């Protein structure tokens, strides 16, 4: 079911609506036309009590003013581009930096600041946006379509499609902050995290990836699972640089064996790459994607960020697991750039699946 409601006004007088997807088991996802943002997601805990597992602000104006990218659909380029520049087809492009000398999450022209057009599609919601040539310094006109669907078993599927009239970098992701306690405890250090990855990118002082390294023997190794707090307390230069975890994990992708899917631009199939469990509520969240990268961000800079009811969040109040390409991938000579071009659209699929952890016998 899709319910529409007026939410509030932006400073320029434009109105913002929200759209609600529900299922018959208490699941409820609220999505804003501003930034195509996930505003809230209500799911049941092990006792059947429903609560919100997302951090968020109260008003559209707060979302527009915030630098936290709370729940937003991020583009044209998720994460960072070093020096706010890249070379494509022999042309040097200069972008508009917004984090020191670098570009973060598309900058001031980013999709998180735009009003999207929403259209119900059965039990799903389709959001559309046009990004014109030159916005933020990027080449090409791009048509973006994002489809949100909530299933009866609490799986939130996000399908991305971006078509361009010329070759241009594109790397989209969703930026929700999860806290599976349902706001009972605004701290994610007791959450148990598993990431199916044997390598991550080390970063420099500007949080730009420098080289791919194995996770073995480091606090970055979540292959067997660990509480986030136990790893945050470890002494490691990379944790100092990121002020916690703000690193991209390398995901081994599996080829899609369906020829029809491959012909439609889906050469890779989705698979589960991360799982989070919160012991108090019994909630568990898994992340499935067809993307090569998963950015794990431990909410390091949430201290003082305005939250629900005028409250202020604390550091590590929420965590992000953002599926997409690698940060600065457009400038990595040893990795194929993430681009869209005429006749070759950008596609990706990510599924956030909420559930209840199995009880010990």
DOMAR-829214 format. One record per residue (C-alpha): residue in three letters; x negated, y negated, z negated. Coordinates in steps of 0.1 Angstrom, whole numbers, plus 5000, padded with zeros to 4 digits. Example, Ala and Ser with C-alpha at 12.3 -4.5 7.8 and 13.67 -1.06 7.14 Angstrom:
ALA487750454922
SER486350114929
This chain:
UNK500050005000
UNK498849655008
UNK500049364986
UNK499149004995
UNK499048714970
UNK497848354970
UNK494748334948
UNK493547974949
UNK492147674968
UNK488647594980
UNK487247244975
UNK488047155011
UNK491747245007
UNK491747585023
UNK493847845006
UNK492548194997
UNK494548504995
UNK493848844980
UNK494949184994
UNK495549484971
UNK495049854981
UNK496550104958
UNK496950484954
UNK499450684933
UNK496850774906
UNK496350424892
UNK493650324916
UNK493749954927
UNK491249754948
UNK491649384952
UNK489949214981
UNK489548844988
UNK489648675022
UNK486648465009
UNK483548665017
UNK485648985022
UNK484749034986
UNK485749324963
UNK487249124934
UNK488349414912
UNK488649794913
UNK490849964887
UNK490250334881
UNK491150574853
UNK488750704826
UNK488651054811
UNK491650964789
UNK493650844819
UNK493350474809
UNK492750244839
UNK490349954837
UNK488249744861
UNK484849884870
UNK483649564889
UNK482249244876
UNK483748924890
UNK484748564887
UNK488148414881
UNK488648174910
UNK487648144947
UNK485847824938
UNK483648014913
UNK482848274940
UNK481847994965
UNK479647824939
UNK478048134925
UNK474648264936
UNK475348624924
UNK477148734957
UNK479648904934
UNK481449184954
UNK480749004987
UNK480349145022
UNK476849025031
UNK475548925065
UNK474248855091
UNK471348995073
UNK471649165039
UNK468649115015
UNK465548925026
UNK463748815057
UNK460248705049
UNK459348345059
UNK462948305073
UNK461648395107
UNK461348685131
UNK460348755167
UNK462848935190
UNK462349005227
UNK459348775227
UNK461148475212
UNK460248335178
UNK463348245157
UNK463248025127
UNK466148055102
UNK467247835074
UNK465647955041
UNK467547965009
UNK465148144985
UNK461847964985
UNK460548015020
UNK462648325026
UNK466148395037
UNK468348595013
UNK471748745023
UNK472248535053
UNK471648205035
UNK474147915034
UNK475748045066
UNK476148385051
UNK479348585055
UNK479948565017
UNK480848205021
UNK483248245050
UNK487048295051
UNK487848625068
UNK491048705087
UNK492849005071
UNK495249245088
UNK496949545071
UNK496249875089
UNK498550135073
UNK497150205038
UNK493850025048
UNK492849655053
UNK490849525083
UNK488849205079
UNK487549015109
UNK485048735113
UNK483348545142
UNK479748435137
UNK478748195165
UNK475348155182
UNK472947945161
UNK474647985127
UNK471748005102
UNK469348015132
UNK470448355145
UNK470948415182
UNK474148545198
UNK477848535192
UNK478948825169
UNK482348965162
UNK482449155129
UNK485149395117
UNK485249565084
UNK487849825073
UNK488549905037
UNK490550215028
UNK491350364994
UNK492150734993
UNK494250924968
UNK491151064952
UNK489650714946
UNK487250694975
UNK486750344988
UNK485550375024
UNK483950075040
UNK483450095078
UNK481449815095
UNK481449725132
UNK479649425147
UNK479649345185
UNK477249095200
UNK476948925234
UNK473148935232
UNK470449105212
UNK470548985176
UNK469549115141
UNK472349255121
UNK472349425087
UNK475549435067
UNK476249565032
UNK478649535003
UNK477449374971
UNK479749494942
UNK478449494907
UNK479549804889
UNK480049864852
UNK481850194847
UNK482650134811
UNK485649924823
UNK484249604807
UNK484149784773
UNK480449744772
UNK478849474794
UNK475549654797
UNK474649924822
UNK471550054804
UNK473450354791
UNK474550454826
UNK472950764840
UNK471750724875
UNK470650974902
UNK469150864935
UNK468351124961
UNK465150964974
UNK461451044973
UNK460150704982
UNK460850334977
UNK459350004989
UNK456949814967
UNK457549444966
UNK455449134962
UNK455948824940
UNK458648704965
UNK460449044964
UNK459449115000
UNK458749485007
UNK455049555013
UNK454649935016
UNK456550255012
UNK455350464983
UNK456350794966
UNK458550774935
UNK456851084919
UNK455351014885
UNK456950664883
UNK459950514865
UNK461450474900
UNK461950854903
UNK465750914897
UNK465851244917
UNK466651444885
UNK468651154870
UNK467850934840
UNK469550654820
UNK468750314835
UNK467750174801
UNK465050444796
UNK463450334829
UNK463849964824
UNK461849994792
UNK458850144810
UNK455749934817
UNK455249894854
UNK454049614875
UNK456849654900
UNK459449614872
UNK457749294862
UNK457849164897
UNK461549244901
UNK462449144866
UNK463849494865
UNK464949714895
UNK465449514927
UNK464049774951
UNK465049954983
UNK464950334983
UNK464250525015
UNK467050765024
UNK466451075045
UNK469251075071
UNK470951375086
UNK471851385123
UNK475451385132
UNK476151715150
UNK479451595164
UNK478651485200
UNK481851275201
UNK480751085170
UNK477251035184
UNK478650905217
UNK480650645196
UNK477450515181
UNK477350725150
UNK474150935153
UNK473950995116
UNK476451145092
UNK477251015057
UNK475951205027
UNK475851144990
UNK472750944981
UNK473350824946
UNK475550904915
UNK476150694884
UNK477850824852
UNK478950634821
UNK479150864791
UNK481650664770
UNK484450654796
UNK483450964815
UNK483650774848
UNK481350874876
UNK480650694909
UNK478950834939
UNK477650654970
UNK477850815004
UNK476350645034
UNK474750695069
UNK472250415063
UNK468450455058
UNK468150225028
UNK469750194993
UNK468949874973
UNK469149944936
UNK469549614916
UNK469949634879
UNK471649294874
UNK468449134863
UNK469548774868
UNK473148794855
UNK472348614822
UNK474748314819
UNK476648394851
UNK480248294847
UNK482548604845
UNK486148694837
UNK488148464815
UNK485348204814
UNK482948444797
UNK479348454805
UNK477648784816
UNK474448904801
UNK471449044819
UNK472049404831
UNK475849364828
UNK476349534861
UNK474349734887
UNK474449724925
UNK473850004950
UNK473749844984
UNK473550065014
UNK472049925046
UNK468849875065
UNK465549785048
UNK464849435035
UNK462749245061
UNK463149545085
UNK463349305115
UNK459649215107
UNK458449575101
UNK456349695130
UNK456550055120
UNK460350065117
UNK462950025144
UNK464749685140
UNK468449685130
UNK470049495159
UNK473249465179
UNK473349385216
UNK475849365245
UNK477149715249
UNK475449845217
UNK477449745186
UNK476149785150
UNK478050045130
UNK477750175095
UNK479850365069
UNK479550355031
UNK481850535007
UNK482050454970
UNK483850744953
UNK485150704917
UNK485951004896
UNK485651164862
UNK482551354851
UNK482951734845
UNK483351824808
UNK480952074792
UNK482652394784
